[in-house]
Amino acid sequence: MLPLLRYLPETCGMAGLIITSRYGFALHFGEVAQASLPADKRSALPSSLALQEDLAATRLAIVELHSFRQTEQVKKLAELKHINAYPQPAVAAQLLAAGRGNPRLMERIDTLVGKKKTEEVPALLAAVADAQEEYVHEFILEELLATQPPDFRATLRRASVFRIPVHENVMKQAVGYQLLAISDQLSASTHDPQSTILDQLSTGISLSLLEHDQRSQTLWVTPLLREKLLSELALEEQTRCHAAACQCYREILDPKTAGYFIEAEELLFHGLAANEAEIACDEGASLVTRLRESLAYAESKRIGEWILANLPQMPETEAGARLLNEAGYTVKEMGENKKAIAYYEQALAIDRKVFGEEHPDVAIDLNNLGAAWSALGENKKAIAYYEQALAIDRKVFGEEHPKVAIRLNNLGMAWSDLGEKKKAIAYYEQALAIDRKVFGEEHPKVAIRLNNLGAAWSALGEKKKAIALYEQALAIDRNVFGEEHPNVAIRLNNLGMAWADLGEKKKAIAYYEQALAIDRKVFGEEHPNVAIRLNNLGSAWSDLGENKKAIAFYQQALAIDRKVFGEEHPNVAIRLNNLGSAWADLGEKKKAIAYYEQALAIDRKVFGEEHPNVAIRLNNLGAWSALGENKKAIAFYEQALAIDRKVFGEEHPNVAIRLNNLGSAWSALGENKKAISYYEQALAIDRKVFGEEHPNVARGLNNLGAALAAIGETARGRACLQQAHALWLKFYGAAHPHTQTALENLRSQQG
């Protein structure tokens, strides 16, 4: 029950829980065995751990039904042999009333009456008269405990270390470990510890001091006494009990079982309480990873941060570095790149200390740091880390090793993000050559390299070359994995994007729909990959002018990402941004601006003020231009331009986009000479980055041509428009909207 209530909020509304109970109950969580921790450690506990929480009160809504008390009392009466046999009917009636109609309490009173002498029963009644039901429970249980020898109470104290029900064999084993640890302290009468444990646990069940579920064969000390009994142990013995429980969980833990996540967290709880830092790091890293792979990002983050906050000291071991890396990967996926960097840096320091400077694990840490810095838009810093990782792997493994290929691939991605597509292609080709030599032609890694080459050529305007590479990657993945695999969905998705760029929106939609069908079958309805496919379908329908249909897809994608990642994640910002664009296309500029502002707020919080994503949001807020607020639009474009120049330098495609938009805003204000200056700067950048023949160059020529014509430079303007039309015709064909736009502009000049 406790674990179910504990994890209920993490289902994000995907699950509900109904508990039927005739009587109210409390379930407390969060004590973290505080009594077993030093005072300074207790005071340092996060509030989520240090404070007890009644989960029954905070997670459930109470629905009152009519009372079953009298019915239960009559029904139970026949089973209460000691109360029924009591010689004084009036006292028997009082004993029955003391049970408050609660079957469990009546059983306990009946058991206790069987242990008491007749003359002792009135004192028992006097002690519980007019008392609260919970107090009566505790009093009766204490009285039952008092009927047993001291060794029995000692065994129950040790069994109280378990917070949740455990299999009876685990309970026996754990208490056995504890007894062995203190064997020299046992009474002389204890000749066979295991036999004694079995007898005492059986007695505990018969006295209702141990809850026993026969169906699942689980045991746990009744919650009414558990915390009190555990607190009676000395700090040193509590630590031994936690160590024994930790050991037992390690022996039974199996990721394939349904109870893995709950049992793994209990193992960690006991490991931390027993100061078993190495075990906590080792098992914690595995749990963090598996939770993340199950898309339980919030839980993965919680577990990682909980362990790191409660370790007595971070062990400078391989396990410690692994935990830091896995916790870092989780928070990076949630958009918390600066926190990820802090974890990765700690992992790097440990691995360097353990293994030295030139070790594969050190290379992994450097690679992870590169990925986090790249996500923050710091691609030059990322490249420095990737190059260090590459140097180590080359020295350790030689030139032709899969890890070397991974580092080269990542360098390609970083250079691609800096706008250096040709340099990126050179790295991708090196990685591809290694993987082909190591794995052969038809291997998933070869498919990945071909896919990345396709993306780089696509960015250079070579859409047909990109499509050929994507198709090769798709053929490999289909051959290796079959038709319904996530990698196949990725290739189909990328083919869709390439065809969309060529203006073949309906063909793109067909690819996106195939990718979506695969991901839904593999992952279910609520997965980030499904959100990506829905988002891309929205973009394609938007390009076809079906903006209401696009909005429906974007909203589905947004709902998934919010459920998986929470409200403040870069993916959520992307969906909000796209919704803004669709509403803008429908003429709802103010609604669009509201979405753009939400997206901007998220990206600023996740990435800080100076990040490419923030620049994109500011650029889109130039939508104020469509409302006639061109000067406000210009202010947003200038902020976006300043960020991109700082991040990428002067000569980057994103910088060219900002300059183009500034030109358009100044043109709308009638300042065509100023607009021409911006268009010329943008065109110069695109020519330098992409060469003379690229769709972005065509865009620049088209804008420049229109502005030149507006100030009377007709011949020069027409020449620019003719070049733009020729380029778009070459890349996209005659039917593409861009080609048609250039043609209309030319005709307007000729007319």
N, C-alpha and C positions, 0 to 999 in steps of 0.2 A: 504493500500500500504506500509506504513512504516514498520509495523510488518513483512510483507512478505519479504521485502528487508533485514530487520534486521536478520531474521532467515535463510536466503538463504544459507550462508556458512555452517550452522550446518547440512544441509542435506547431506554434504560430496559427492556432485555430484549425489545424488539420485533424485534430482528434478531440474527442470529448470523453468525459468520465462520469459515470453515475455510480454512486455508492449507496446501497441501502443498509441502514442500521436502525435498530429499534432504539438505540441510545446514543447520546452525544459522545464524542470522543475527541481527543487531541493527539496530534502527531507532530512532534517537535523535530526540527532539523537544524543543524548548524552549530552543534556544540563543539565539534572538532576535538573531542576529548580534551577540553580546556584544562581540566584538572591535571592532565598528564604533561602539560607544557609549563615551562618556567614562566614566572610573572612577566618578564620583559617580552617573551614571545607571545603571551596572551594579549598583551596590550598592543602588540604590533599587528595582530590579525586584522585583515580587512573586515569591514562591517558585515559583509555578506557571509562571513564565516564565524565571526565572533559572537554575533547575536543569534539567539535562538528564535526560530520562527515557527508558529503553529500553522502548519500547512493546511490542516483541515479548515482553519478559520480564513486563511488568506487565499486558498485556491478553490474552495467550494462554496456554493450558495446553499444555505440550509432551507429545506422544504419540510415544514412540519406536517406530520400525518397524525391520525388519531392514536391514542395510546393503546398498547397491547399489554399493559402491565398486569391487569387482573387475569387476562387470558393466559399469559405466560406463567403466572404464579400457580394457577390451577393445573396447567399442563405439567409443570416441573415438580409439583408436590409429590407425585407418586414415585419420583426417582430419588428423593432426599431421604435415604434410609435412616440416617442418624437423627435427623430432626423428627421424622415420623415416629421413631422408636423412643424419643425422649419421654421420660416418665411423667413430666408435668405439662399437660396440654396448653396451659396459659403461657408458659415459657416457650414452648414449641411454636405457638402462634407469634410470639414476639420475635423469635429467631427468623421465622418466615418473613415477617414484616421488615426486618433489618435488611433482607435481601433486595428490597425496593423493586421487586418484580423483575430484577435483572438475573437471567438464568445463570450467567457466569458467576456472579457474586453469590447467588444462593448455593451453587455447587461448592464454592470455597468455604462458606459458612458451615455447610453440611460436613465437609471434610474436617474442618477444625473442631466441630462438635465431637466428631468421632475420636479426636486426639485428646480432648479435654475430659477431666473428671466432671461428674455431674455437678458437684458443688462449685466448680470454677466457671460454669456457664453464666450465672447471673452477673459476675464481674465483667464478663465479655460483653453482655448486653448493655451494661451501664457505660462501657467505654465507647460504644457506637451510637448511643441514644442521641437523636436530634443532630447527628453529624452529616456533613455533606457526603454524597455517594462515593466520590473519589477518595475521601479520607477513610471511609469504611473499607473500601477495597484495600488500601494500603495497610490499614491496621490489621485486617484479617490475614493479609499475605505475610506481614511481619510476625504475626502470631504463629502462622504455619511454619515459617522459617525457624522460629524459636523451638519448635518441637524436634528439630533435627540437631545432630552433633555439629561442632564447629567446622569440621572438615567439609561438611555439606555446604555451609554458607560460603566457605572459601572457594569451592568449586563453582558455585553460582556467580561469585564475584568475577572469577576469571572468564566465565561464559558470557558475562555482561559486556565484554569488549565488542561483541558483534552488534552493530546497529540495526541490521536487517536479518530476516530469517535466513539460516544457512542449512545446508543438508546435514542431517544428523551425524554422518560420518566425519564431516568437516569439523563440527562442534567437538566431537570426541577427540579427533586428531589434534585440534588446537589446544584443548585443555590438557591433552596428554603431553604436548610439547612444553606447556607451561609447567606441568608437574615435574617433567624430567629436568627442567631448568632449575627447579628448587627442590630436587629430590632429597637433598640432605636436610631440608627443613621439615619434611613430612613427619607425621606422628609415627611412632614405632609400630602402631597397629596397621599402618598402610603397607601391606606386603606386596600387593599386586595393583599398581596404579591404574592400569587399564580396566581391570575388573571393577575397581572402586569407582572409576568414572562412569562406567556403564550403569552401575547400581544407583549412583547419585543422580544421574540424568533421568533414569526411570522414575526415581522418587520425585524429582522435580516436576515431571509430567503429571504424576498421580496427584500431586498437591496443587496443581494449576499454577505452579511457580514458573514453569517453562511452557510456552505455547508450542503445541505440536500439531503440525498439519500432516495427517497420515497419508494423504494423497501424494503430496510432493516430498514427504519424508523430511520436512524442515523443522528446525527448532529455533527458538530464541527466548531469551529471558523476558518475562512479561514487562511491558513498557512502564508499568506502574512502579517497578522496583529497579529497573536496569541501571539508570543513571546513579541512583543512590548507592547500589551495590558496587558499581565501578569506582565511585569516588572513595569508597572505604579502603581501596588498595593503595599502598604506598606508591609514590611516583615511580620508583624503580621497577616495581612489579607491574604497574600499568604499562610501562614501556615494554617489558617482556611479553605481556599479553598481546599488545599490538604487533610485536615482532612475530609472535606465533601465528596470529591471525593473517598477517601479511604472507607468511610462508605458506599457509594453507591455501590462500587464494591463488598464489603463484602456481601451486601444484594442480589446481583444478581449472585455471583460466584457459579458455579456448575461444578464439575469435569466431569460430563457426557456430557457437551456440547462441540461442536467443538472449540469454542473460549476460552476454559478454560485457556490454557497456556498463551495466550496473555493477557487476562483479569487479570489473577493472577499476572503477572509481572507488569501490570499497577497499580494494587492494592498496590503492594510492593513499587513501585516508589512513589506513593502518601503517603503511610504510612511512608516511610523513610523521605520524605520531610516535613511531619507533625510531625516528631519526635515521631511517634507511634511505639515505639520499641517492645512492647509486641505483637501488631498485626503483625508487620513485622516478628517476630520470629515464631509466630504461623502459619501464612499463608505461610511463607517462608519454614518452615520445610515440610509442605504438598506439596508445589510445587517441592522442591528438591527431595522428595521421588517419586512423580509421574513422574517427568522427568527421573529419574534413572530407574524406572520400565518400562518406554517406551523406554529404551536403549539410551536415549539422555544424555549420561554420561557427555559429554563436557558442555552441557547446564546446567545440574544439578550442576556441579562443579562451572560454572560461576555464577549462581544465588546464590549459597551458599556463595561464596567468596564475591560477590557484596554486599549482605546483611550485612555480618560480617564486611566488610570494611566501610560501611556507617551508621552503627548503631551509634547514638549519644553516647550510652553507653550500654554495654551488660547487659540486665536485668537478675538479679539473681533470675530467676523464672523457673518453670517447662517448659515453652515455650522456654526460652533461652537455657536450657540444651537440649531440644529436637532438636532445630535447629543445635546445635553443634554436636549432635550425628548423625543426618542425613547427615550433610555436611561431617562429618568424615567418615561415611559409604561409601559415594560416592567417596571420594578421595582414600580410601582404595581399593575400587574395581578398581580404575584406577592405582593402584600400588604405590600410594603415602602414604606409611604406617607411615612415620615419621610425616607428616602433620596430618594424621588421629589421631595419638597418642596425638598431641598437642590439637586437638579439643576435644577428649575424656577426656583428663585431665581437661580441662576447664569445661566440662559437669559434671564430677565427683565432682569437687570443688563446683559447684552450687548446685547439688543435695544433697551433704552432708550438705551444709548450709541450704537448704530449708527443707530437710526431716530428717536430722540426719544420723548417721553412718549405721543404720540397716534398710534399706528400699529397696523394690524391684527395684526402679529406680537406686539406688546406685549399686545394684548387676548387673544391666544391663550395667552400665558404666564400672564396673570392668571387666565384661565379654568381652565387646568390646575392652578394652585395651588388654586383653589377646589375642584376635584374631589378633589384629594388631601386637603385639610383636611376635606372632607365625609366622605370615607372613614374618617377618624380620628374622626368624630363631632363635629367642630368646625364645625357648620353655620352658626353666626353669623359665624365667621371666613370660611367659604366664601362666604357671602352678600356680605360686604364685597368680596371679590375679584371675584365675578360682577358686582357693581354697577359696579366700576371698568371691567371689560371691556365692559359694556353701554354705559357713558358714552362710551368711545372709539369703539366701533362706530357708535353713533348719530351721533357728530360726524363720523366719516369717511364713513359710507355713507348716513346719513339714517335716518328712522324705520322705513321699510319695506324691510328688507333681510334675506336669509336668516340672516346672522350675528347680526343683532339678535334674530331669532326664536330662535336657538340659546341666546343669553344669557338671554332671558326664560324659555325652557324650563328651563334649569339653575337659575335662581332659583326656579322653581316646585318643582323637585325638592328643593332645600335647605329651602324653607319646608314642604314636605310632610314631610320627615324631622323637622322641629321640631314636627310635629303640627298645623301651620297649613294644613289641607287647603283651606279656602275661599280663603285667600290664594294657595295653590298653583294652584287652579283659575283664578283671575284672571290669573295669569301665563301658564298654558297657553293660555287663550283668546286672549290678546294674540298669542302665538306662532302659534297656529292662524290667526288673522285675517291676519297677515303672509304666512304660507306659502300660504294660499289665494289671496291677491291676487297674489303673485309667481308661483306655480306652477300655479294652478288647483285644481279640486276633487280631481282624481285624481293625486296625486303621493305618493311614499314619505314625504316629510317631513310632509305633511298627515296621513298614516296614523299617524306617530309621535306627533304632537300629540293626535290623537283617542285613541290608546292611552293616553297619559299622563293625559288627562282621565278616561278610564275608570278608571284606577287610583285617582285621587283621589276620584272619586265612590264607588268601591267601598269605600274606607277610611271614607267617611262613611256607610256602610251602604246606599247606594243601588245595590244589586247589579244591579237590572234596568236602571237608567240606564247603569251601567257596561257591561253586556252589549250594549246598543244601540250604544254608542261603539266597543266592541271589534269588533262586527260590521261597522260602517262601515269601520274600519281594515282589517279582513280583506278586505272586498270590494275596496278600493283596491289592496291588495298583490296579491291574486289577479289583478286586471285588469292590473296593471303587470308583475308578475314571472311569473305563471302559478301552477300549483298547488304546485310543489315548489321552494320558496325559503325560506331561513332566516327572512325577515320573516313569511312566512305561518305558519311554525311558531311564532313568538313570539305572534302573534295567537291562534292556536288554543290555545296554552298558557294565555294569559290568560283566554280564554273558559272554559277548564277550571277555573281557579282561582275565577272568579266563580260558576260553577255549583256548585262544591264548597262555597263559602260559603253557598249557598242550600240546602245539604243534598242536592243532586243529584249524589251521588258517582259513580254509574255513568255519568251524562252527562259528568261531568268526566273520567272515565277514557277515555271515547271520544275526547274532544278531546286529552288528553295522548298517547294512542296515535297519533293522526294526526300530532301534532307530532313525536313520537319517530321515526316512520317517515320523515318528511321529513328530519330532521336526520341520521339514519343514512345516508340515500341521498346527501345533500349532503356531509357531513363524514366519514363512516365511523363505525366503532364507538367510537373513543376520542377524543371531543371534549368540551369543557366543556358545550356545549349539550345533547349527548346525556345527560351526567350530570344536568343540570337536569331534563330530561324524566323520566328514571328516578327521580329524587328525588321529583318531584311525583306520579308514579304510586304510589310508596311511601306518600306521605302520604294519597292517596285510598283506597288499600287498607287502610291503618291505620284510617282513619275508618270503614271498613266492618267493622272488627273482624278483618280478615285480616292480623294482625300478622306472621306468618311470611312471607307473601307480600311484605309491606311491607319486611321485613328483607332479603329477596333483592334487591329493587330498590335499597334504600339501599346495600347492599354493592357492587353493580355500579357505582353512582354514585361511591362512595368509591374504588373501584379506579381508575376513570378519572381522577378528580381527583388522586389520589396520583401517577399516572403522568405526568400533564401538568404539575402544579404542584409536586410534591414533598410531603414529609410535613407541612411547616409552612405552611399556606395557609388563609385564611379559609374557602374552599369545603370543604376537608377538615374543618375544625371543624364546619361546618354538617352535613355527612354524619354525623360521629360523634355530634353532638347528636341528630340524628333517629333514629339507631340506638338511642341511649339511650332516647328516648321510646317507641320500639316495644317494646324489652325491658321497659320499665316497665309498658306496657299488658299485657304477658304475665305480669306479676307478678314479673319478675326485677329487683327494685329495685337490688340490689347490682351486677348487671351494668350496669344503666342508669347508676348513679352512676359506674362506671369509665369509661364512654363520655363522660359529661358532664365528668369531670375531665380527660380527654384533650383535649376540645374547649376547655375553659377554659384549659389550659396553652398551647395554640396561640394563642388569641386574646390572652392576656396578652403572649405573646412578640411577636406581630405588632402589636398596637395599644397595649400598655401597660395599666396598671391601670384607667384610667378611660375606658371606651369602652362604647357601648351593647351591643355584642356580648358583652363581658365580663359586663355586667349580666344579659343573657339566660342565659348559662351559670350564673351564680350563682343566678339565679331557679330554673333547672331542678334545681340541686342541692338545692333545697327538697324533692326527692324523699325526703330523709331523713324527712320527715313521715310518708310511707307506711310507714316502718319503725318508727314510734312515736317517732322522734327529733324531736319538734316544736320543741324549743328550738334544736337544731342547724339545723333548717329555718329558724326565725325569724332566726337569725344570718345565714344566706345571703340571705334576703329583704331584710334590713336593709342588707346591703352593696350589693345590686342597687339598692335604693331610693336609697341615697346617691349612687351613680354617676349614675342617671337624673336625679335632682334637680340634680346639678352640671352635667350635660351639657345637659339640656332646660329646666331651671327647674321650678317647682312644679306648673304646670298642663299636663301632657302625658299622652297616653294611656298611655305606658309607665309613668309614675309611678302612674297609676290601677291598672294591672295589678299592680304590686308591692304597693300598699296592699291590694288585694283578696286577694292571696295571704297577706299578713300577717294579714288578718282571718280567713282560713280556718284558718291555723295556730293562732291564739289560740282560735278556736272549738273546734278539736280538743282543746285543753287545758281546755275548759270555761269559758274566759274570754270569755263571749259579749258582755258589755258592752264589753270592750276590742275585740272583733271588730267590734261595731257601729260603734265610732268609726272604725275603718279603712275599713269599707264605706261609711260616710257621706262620708268624705273622697274616696274613689275615685269615688263617684257624683256628687259635686259637680264634680269635674274633668271627667268624661265629659259631663255636662250642659253645662258651659261650652264644651267643645271641640266637641261634636257636636250640641248642642241636645237637646230633650226626647225625640226619637224616633230612637234608634240602637240597634243590637244590644248595644253595650257598656253603654249605659244599662240595657237589659233585664237584662244580667248582674248589674250592681250592685244593681238592685231585687230580683232573685231571691235573691242572697246576703243582702242586708239583711233581706228578708222572713223567710227561714229563721231568722236569728239573733234577730230580734224575737220570733218565735213561741217560740223556745227559752227566752226569759226571761219568757214569759207575756204579752207584748204582742200578743195574738192578732189583734185587729182591725186594728192598724197593719200587722202582718206580712202578713195576708191582702190588704190593700190593695196592698202592694208586690208581692206575688206575682201579683195580678190584672193590675197594670200590666205586669209582666215578660211574662206570658203573652200579653197583647194586643200588645205590641211584637213579640215573636218570631213570633206568628201573622201579623202584618202583613208582616214582612220575609221570613220563611222558609216560612210556610205551616204547616198543622196537622201534617204528617208529619215535620217536622224534629226531630232529637233534643232540641234546646234547648227547643222548644215543648212537647214531650212531658214533659221534665223539670219545667218550670214547672207544667204541668197536674197532674202527680203530686204536686208540693209543695202545690198548692192543695187537692187532694183529701185529702191527709194532714191538712191543717188543718181541713177540713170534717168529716172523720171523727172 
